[in-house]
């Protein structure tokens, strides 16, 4: 049986007693049927994790007494995924899996071949919620920052020059992502651009190359966009950079 | 617009004219509304891909004329994923993504902490169907072999001694998967064992180690089982083995 985890406001984790937010309180009481003394874990999504026990649990509120707060190191390198806005369920899947894989930020972008609707506002609030659920399931402590979809050019321009900046392009015949990561050495931050369902247009790839992004590929595969993003994140996170 | 792909029987790809299976024929006619002369791609799931055009399309049957048959190389190393049987939707997600990542075989296993129901027969037929749909979406040519769930010990015993044999264990404090893959050199075949939702029991890990599996870990992460399997497959496939 896995530990019961709850997501709380970062400000709430300061004192010895934490009041669970209303949704979490309902879940603790009605679904999990917790009782005073039951051990729980509190996550604030900003890096802190608290070992706690249920103190009071009733219809009005659920409070937890904090035993110990820790802050696991933020994984290095900092991973920033620039992902062409995808239709669901692909986008939601990418959000959840990139959260598990501890991306620091996800910048969805629109480009000439974007097919997902990009006009609705409030997408990032939905992704925040999904990522919060993912944190509770997997126990990771940092929730990625999700920005609202923006045009590709604006996302490219926001990458710092000192970051390793890579772009996956399925038509590329040169270096692989693994080679590009090895060539990058041991950077503090890695940006990876992955196009939408229909791919990036050749002129968008040129534009990114001019902006300082190295073009690379995942050899021998035709992956769906969300799978390419997940595979790239796995390589950055677990491929042995800096080992 | 992506190319229309259909899955056909390997035996059917021998001659110049291929009759689409009933389900594919309905899809071609009613959903895609294809017409004679429309270009299509035929996959047999066993490595062959044919460029073809619709020849005849009516209520009785849909035939395609084959222009050219190719067989892309099977990716090296051959990847065999031994995955603790998972509850859905996690299991279905793993099946689809491992197909995209070109696993050669997936051997689901039952172990002391298995929570998914393992008694239903015919699971592998469902996975075959899902994998077939994944092939059509991503254009990969090899469908993994899915075996029916079997006890862990039997799956471990079926691994050939010459394969690189690895096991992911979240409690392990030694080598990482990236290090284990580098130490393996350039094997023809890599087996990776990933436990079910509740993980492997310590005695099962010992049992695997005695059977010749090297224990390793994905550093700094608590991943859901299906995500660990996908991340491991991405590392084997794209991590630069043998480059």
Interface residues (C-beta under 8 A of the other chain):
Chain A: X2 X72 X73 X75 X93 X97 X100 X101 X102 X137 X138 X139 X140 X176 X177 X178 X179 X182 X198 X218 X219 X220 X221 X222 X223 X224 X227 X230 X231 X234 X235 X237 X238 X239 X240 X243
Chain B: X2 X72 X73 X75 X93 X97 X100 X101 X102 X137 X138 X139 X140 X176 X177 X178 X179 X182 X198 X218 X219 X220 X221 X222 X223 X224 X227 X230 X231 X234 X235 X237 X238 X239 X240 X243
